[in-house]
Each structure stands twice: as C-alpha cells, then as structure tokens.
Amino acid sequence: MHDVGKIGIPDSILLKPGKLDPEERKIMETHVTIGADILDKNDATLMRMAHSVALTHHEKWDGTGYPRKLKGEDIPIEGRIASLCDVFDALTSERPYKKAWSVEQALDLVRRESGAAFDPNLVAAFERVLPDILSLRTQYADGPEQDMDDYRARYDAALQSKQQALGP
C-alpha cells in the first residue's frame, strides 16, 4: 500500500523506460501525498499505519528525503522499515526500465547508505534477517514462466482498469 498514490501519476511517467526529467520527478514524488490522502479516510489502526507508510517511505535518515524532509527518529519506524525494504526490493527486481541488481550489489548500496538514507540500526537488523527474507522471497516468487512480458501485461491491465475507473 506504500505506493497506492501512484494511481494519481500519469501513465507517461509511470511507464517511461528511461530516467525521469526534473519535472516528471517532481510529479512522481507527489505519489506519497496522494497515497496518504487516499489512506487518510479511515481510523482503523492498520489503515493509520498504512497512511504513515505511504507518507514517509521516501523520507531519509539524514533529512534529505521527501515530502517533509523528516530526519532520524522523527521518521516513524514503519516508514523507516518500508523505505529500506522498498529500496532493496526495487533494486533486486527487474522493471520495465531496468535490470535487476544482484543481492550483493543491493546490500552494498544499503550498507553505503546506512546513516544517510537508512536508519543504521535497521540496516544491521536487515542484514541479520536477510537470509530469512531471501528464503521467503524464493518461496513466494512467481513461477519460472513469469517474465517481463507477463509483468508488462499485468501492469497494462491494471492501468486500463484504473483509467476505466477514473472515466474519460
């Protein structure tokens, strides 16, 4: 649910195969507040946490993130956890616009960003449980027939559904 706000981002930005220009990047960054607004309509505990995650998963430990430039422990723990997991998953997953990084490459970046992008204590905890994370990832991975064409088809179908729901 951390990226639910991407429903409000134009397809031309979401599906762009290359790097976003500064204006596109600015628009993409609004997905956190769009998502938080969507999730702000419910007082259930789980939905309050989902709201917090949507709003804070791009904040950085050193205060250089967005949208509020929160720093350190001012970032809710759920946002700090989601940030680390989101980056690791994004790096190690193939996307229409990039090849997947190896686990070692992604872990190297996470370590380099400890104390800057990520809470150092969470980086240490993440490293301790990484074998379990990788085991679960393998256990619940899509089958070998799952390839980028299928990913693109599912993504396109979801976007079509979004467009139909929003109307002309």
C-alpha positions in Angstrom: 0.0 0.0 0.0 3.0 2.3 0.2 2.7 3.2 -3.5 -1.1 3.4 -3.7 -0.7 7.1 -4.6 0.8 6.1 -7.9 -2.8 5.7 -9.1 -2.7 9.5 -9.5 0.5 9.6 -11.5 0.2 9.8 -15.3 1.0 6.7 -17.3 3.5 8.6 -19.4 5.6 9.0 -16.2 4.9 5.5 -14.6 5.8 3.7 -17.8 8.7 5.8 -19.0 11.5 3.5 -19.9 14.3 6.0 -19.1 15.2 8.4 -16.4 12.6 11.0 -15.3 13.4 14.6 -16.0 13.2 17.1 -13.1 9.5 18.0 -13.8 8.5 14.3 -14.1 10.4 13.5 -10.9 8.5 16.3 -9.1 5.2 14.8 -10.3 6.3 11.3 -9.3 7.1 12.5 -5.8 3.5 13.5 -5.3 2.6 9.8 -5.1 3.4 9.9 -1.3 0.9 12.7 -0.5 -1.7 11.3 -3.0 -1.4 7.9 -1.2 -1.6 9.4 2.2 -4.7 11.3 1.2 -6.3 8.1 0.0 -5.5 6.3 3.1 -6.4 9.1 5.5 -10.1 8.4 5.3 -10.1 5.5 7.8 -9.4 5.4 11.5 -8.6 1.7 11.7 -5.2 1.0 13.3 -3.9 -0.8 10.2 -5.1 2.0 7.9 -3.4 4.6 10.1 -0.1 2.7 9.8 -0.6 2.4 6.0 -1.2 6.1 5.8 2.1 6.7 7.7 4.0 4.3 5.5 2.6 5.9 2.3 3.6 9.4 3.5 7.0 8.6 5.0 8.6 5.8 2.9 10.7 8.3 0.9 12.0 10.2 3.9 15.7 9.7 4.6 17.6 9.2 7.9 19.7 12.3 7.1 16.7 14.6 6.4 17.1 14.8 2.6 14.1 12.7 1.7 10.6 13.8 0.8 7.9 15.1 1.2 8.6 16.7 4.7 12.4 16.2 5.0 12.0 14.4 8.3 15.2 13.3 9.9 16.3 10.3 12.1 13.7 9.1 14.6 11.3 11.9 13.5 10.5 9.4 10.7 8.0 6.9 12.1 9.6 3.4 12.4 7.1 1.9 9.9 8.3 4.5 7.3 12.0 3.7 8.0 11.3 0.0 7.6 9.3 0.4 4.4 12.0 2.7 2.9 14.7 0.1 3.4 12.5 -2.8 2.2 11.2 -0.8 -0.8 14.7 0.2 -2.0 16.1 -3.3 -1.6 13.1 -4.8 -3.5 13.3 -2.2 -6.2 17.0 -2.7 -6.7 16.8 -6.5 -6.8 13.7 -6.7 -9.1 13.6 -6.3 -12.8 11.4 -3.5 -14.0 10.4 -2.4 -17.5 13.0 0.4 -17.2 15.9 -1.5 -15.6 17.6 -4.9 -15.0 17.6 -6.4 -11.5 20.7 -5.9 -9.3 22.3 -8.8 -7.5 21.6 -9.2 -3.8 25.2 -8.4 -3.2 25.1 -5.2 -5.2 21.9 -4.1 -3.4 23.2 -4.9 0.0 26.4 -3.0 -0.8 24.3 0.1 -1.6 22.2 -0.4 1.6 25.4 -0.5 3.7 26.8 2.6 2.0 23.5 4.4 2.7 23.4 3.4 6.3 23.3 6.6 8.3 22.3 8.6 5.2 19.2 7.2 3.6 18.6 4.4 6.2 18.5 4.1 10.0 21.8 2.3 10.9 20.1 0.1 13.5 17.6 -1.1 10.9 20.4 -1.8 8.4 22.0 -4.0 11.0 18.7 -5.8 11.7 18.0 -6.1 8.0 21.4 -7.8 7.5 20.6 -10.3 10.3 17.3 -11.4 8.8 18.3 -11.2 5.2 18.7 -15.0 4.9 15.1 -15.3 6.0 13.9 -12.6 3.7 15.6 -14.3 0.7 14.1 -17.6 1.7 10.6 -16.2 1.8 11.2 -14.4 -1.4 12.2 -17.6 -3.1 9.3 -19.5 -1.5 6.7 -17.0 -2.7 8.3 -16.0 -6.0 6.4 -16.1 -9.2 7.0 -19.2 -11.2 9.7 -19.5 -13.9 7.1 -18.7 -16.6 6.8 -15.3 -15.1 8.7 -12.9 -17.4 8.8 -9.3 -18.2 6.2 -9.7 -20.9 3.8 -11.1 -18.4 4.7 -8.4 -15.9 4.0 -5.7 -18.5 0.7 -7.3 -19.5 -0.4 -7.4 -15.8 0.7 -3.8 -15.4 -1.0 -2.6 -18.5 -4.2 -4.4 -17.4 -4.1 -2.6 -14.0 -3.6 0.7 -15.7 -6.5 0.1 -18.1 -8.6 -0.7 -15.1 -7.5 2.5 -13.4 -8.4 4.5 -16.5 -11.8 2.9 -16.7 -12.5 3.7 -13.0 -11.4 7.3 -13.5 -13.5 7.7 -16.6 -12.7 9.9 -19.7 
